[in-house]
Amino acid sequence: YLESFVEQEGHARVPDRFKTNDDYKLGGWVKNQRVNKDQLTPERTTRLESLAGWVWSVSDFQWEEGFSYLKAFVEQEGHARVSQGYKTEDEYNLGQWVSNQRSIKERLTSEQITRLESLEGWVWDVLKFQWEEGFSYLESFVEQEGHARVPDRFKTNNDYKLGGWVRKQRVNK
């Protein structure tokens, strides 16, 4: 059954509740193989691992998949600051994946943390980053203009809406 699934789907990541057309609980069988990995014979382990897309840990696979999408985003955009609603061209919800990584930082491995932090523009605290970015633009404005009275609709040379940022700071004081 599993070989037929792989042939049809191109991978061996069978959903837990998946049943074949004749009601065989293939998802449950696959899950059982993963759970009992240590009890499998070397031959069975090798046979499973030879299947396209076989993974022992679905969560590890999902993390690697998200990271590869993020890495491609960084290569294209030059930073890892993905907006929360961003989806890739093939509809992968990268913004949600990135947001999840920030919220589960304490459960990530040290290797995962290091890999994320190695990406250009990765930040754990987006709000802090945004505030620091705005303040940096304000400092440049003050240095150039000699005052901090930024016009409401003022944008920097690279289209940063500094006037809006300053207004927000005054409202939220």
N, C-alpha and C positions, 0 to 999 in steps of 0.2 A: 504493500500500500504506500509506504513512504517513498519508494523509488518512483512510483507513478505520480505522486504529488510533486516531487522534485522535477520530474520531466515536464509536468504541466505548468508549474508555477515558476520554475527556475531557481528555487531555493528550498531549504529544508526547515524553514521557520514556520512550523505548523501552529496555528492558533490553538490554545488549550482546549477549546470546545468543538474543534473541527471534527465532523463526521464525514465519512465517505458516502457516496450515493447509496451503498447498501448498508448504511448505518454503523459501520465500524468506527469506533471512537479513536481515530488516529491521533488526534490532539492529546488525548489522555495517555495513549501509548508512548508518544514522543516525550511527554512530560515525565513519565515514569522512567524512561531511559536516562534522562538528565538527572533525576533525583537519585537513581541507583547507579550512577556512573562507576563508582568504585567497585561494584559487584559484577560489572560486565567483564566478559573475557577480553583479552587484548584484541582478538580477531573482531569481535563485535564493535569494540571501540573504534578500531581502524576502519571498519566498514561504514560506520556512521560518519566519521570524520572525512571520509572520501566523498561524501555527498555534497553537491554544490550548496553553499549557504548554510551548512550545518554549524550550529553554535551550541556550546554547552550552557552558556549563560545568555539568555535573551536580553537581560538588562545591560550586560557588557556590550552586546551587539548594538543595542539602541543608542548607548552612549557614543560608541565609535561612529555610528552613522551620523548622529547630530554633530559631533566634532568635525567630521569630514565636510559636512555642509558649512559649518562655521568657518573652517579653514579656507574653503573656496570663496566664501563671502569676503573674508579679509583680503584674499589675493585680488579680488575684484574691486573692493571699495577702499582698501587701505586702512581699515579699522574694524574692530570687533563689536562696535556699538550698534547692535541690531535692534530695531524698534520691535516692541512686543507683538504687534500684529503682523510682522513680516513673514511672508511665505515665499518659498523658492518657486522657480518656474514650474517645477513638477509637484507643487502644492505641499512640500514639506514645511511644517510650521516651525521654522527656525527661530522666530521671535519667542515663541512659547518655550522651546527647548532651552534657549539662552536664559530666559527668565527663571526656568526651573533650576538650572545649574546654580544661579545666584541664591535661590531660596534653600537649596539643599547642600550648600557648601560644606557644612559640618559632616555630611555623610559621603562626600567625595573622597577618593583616595588622594594621597599626597601627589601621586603621579598625575592624576587628572587635574588637580589644582595647578600643578606646575605647567602642564600642557596648555591649560586655558590662559594662565598668566604670561605665557611666552608669546601669545598672539598680540600683534600690534593693536593698541587701543582697547584691550580688555579691561573692564572695570567691574568691581564687585558691587560698589555702591553708586548707582546711576545718578541719584539725586545729588549726592556730594560732588560727583564729577561735573554735573551740569552747573551747580553753583560755582565751583572753582573756575570753570570755563567762562561763565558770565563775568565773574569778578576779574579775571585776567583781562578780558576785553575792556572792562570798565577802567582798570588801571592804565591800559594803553590809551584810552580816550582821554583820561585826565592828564596823562603825560603830554599828549599832543595838544589838547585844547586849554589846559590850565584850570579846568573846573569839571564838576561831575553833573552838570545840568544837561543830561542827554535828552535831545528831542525825542518825543514819544515814538515816532516812526523811524528813528535812526537805525540804519543797518551798517555793519562794518563792510569793508571791501570784499569780504568773502560771504556776504549776505547774512551774517549773524544778526539777529534782531535784538540789538543791545538796548534800544529804547524800551521794548517790551519787557526785557529782563529787568531793567532798572525799575520800571513801573511796578512790576510784580514784587520786587523787594520792598518798595515803599508801602504797598498794600499789605504785605505780610509781616511788616516790622513787628 
